[in-house]
Amino acid sequence: MLIEHLGKSPVVDFAAYVAPNAVLCGDVTVAAGARIMFGAQVIAEGGSIRIGAECIVMENAVLRSSQSHPLTIGPNCLVGPNAHVVGSTIEEEVFLATGCAVFHGSHIGAGAEVRINGVVHLKTRVPAGATVPIGWVAVGDPAQLFPPSEHDAIWKVQELLNFPLAVYGLERSDASMTNITRRLSQALASHLVDKAAWSPAAVAAAPALAPFGCGGK
């Protein structure tokens, strides 16, 4: 399903594939040879999402952007099932394993790996070729790596990154759940006027496939 949001429609290269029950919403571009598999959700809310050539986005992965945090994924990356990736810059040949989480303003260098259930936190920079181990947390610039049991050490770095301000625009002292959800409710109301859209590239090159939101052979 391709959806127009805020006047922007997804553009899918003819040589890409988007599964029939995947969703692409807003300013999303999918390059040649990319594969967006079943149940994947690619949602651009004000900021763009760019998915590079021959990227593989596996089942039920969630890719998101916001006005403040666009998402760019370089060529030949793999995003595993149930991964959650939002507002990041991801260079080429990166492996994001099943269930990992990559947060706003982060940067992952070429050839890096975030293994099963790993976390790359807000504004964190993972250098090229580095590995975030299974279940571990990368936090800071440059990234420090911690097992999840070291909460106090993680928080010491994370607190300075100010997640509520960076993501919700609220100072920590004002970041009650009432204020957070009220602000999100107002922002997400922009979806009330969304409508179905077809990728211009897919329609021009493969009109018979357009109702399924996919191109390619």
ABEGO torsion letter per residue (X at the ends): XBBBBGGBBBBBBAABBBBAABBBBEBBBBBBGBBBBBGBBBBBBGBBBBBBBGBBBBBGBBBBBBAABBBBBBBGBBBBBGBBBBGBBBBBGBBBBBGBBBBBGBBBBBGBBBBBGBBBBBGBBBBBGBBBBBGBBBBEOBBBBBBAABAAAAAAAAAAAGAAAAAAGBBAAABBAAAAAAAAAAAAAAAAABBBBBBAAAAAABAAAAAAGBBEX
